[in-house]
Amino acid sequence: DVCSSDLLPLAGPGSLSRLVSAAGSAAAALELPADSLDRLRLSPETVAGLRALRGKPSAEGMRQRDWLEANDVSVIDRAHPGYPPMLSRIHRPPPLLFLRGSEVLLARAQLAIVGSRRPTPSGRQLAAELAFGLSKYGLTITSGLANGIDAAAHGGAIRASGGSIAVMGTGPDRVYPRANQRLADDLLAKGGALLTEFPPGVPPEPPNFPRRNRVISGLSLGVLVVEAALPSGSLSTAQHALAKDREVLADPGPVRSPTSPGCHNLLR
């Protein structure tokens, strides 16, 4: 229940991180005394939500728990030994992660490959070839499960039988876009993972995707951009990587293509 913003009004990632850090676990956060809650600078609505949950598991919380258990989804908090070490180093890392698939991949060296949702054929082919080759060298390919370059990168890693992590901007029960459900299934079948900071039931709302991009860059040693317009979500991922002192790489792409200016800007 502590992970759900509808059960804890106005409790964002920062508030949840302070709660879990102060208490040691999400469950213990429900038992924090009033004076401890006051020191955490929580909103009155959040404090009231915590007190209402004590000893009273909500119906929504029970539904989430049952779904997570039935679908073999791991819930990883920052105290968990499987929390990704690279992600733990960023400012305000997500307090909770929901994982389907291989937990081992989270600790491996990762390279993010991102780019346009409407790439040129050459860009799509290049992303797949790079993902394939880098997977053969032992890098885990991380991307956002979007159409275009993301899907091509995941596909290349799958063909190399290397691990690939898809970071989602939805709850673990929703693949977005729906057309990539088969890709998600193939990724899991080949030993990959689906990862999100959002609990079950969260739809693909626009504010979720900058947070997804932040996680992609936080997991990775670097970000490779293959075709990106100006502006674009891919450039946002690259900017997050630069802010974290991670490597940023860009493919120049076709000179006159409308999907090249973002990469040219990064190279410049």
Summary of the structure (lengths in Angstrom):
residues: 268
radius of gyration: 19.1
end to end distance: 46.5
largest distance: 62.1
contacts: 970
relative contact order: 0.12
helix: 44%
strand: 14%
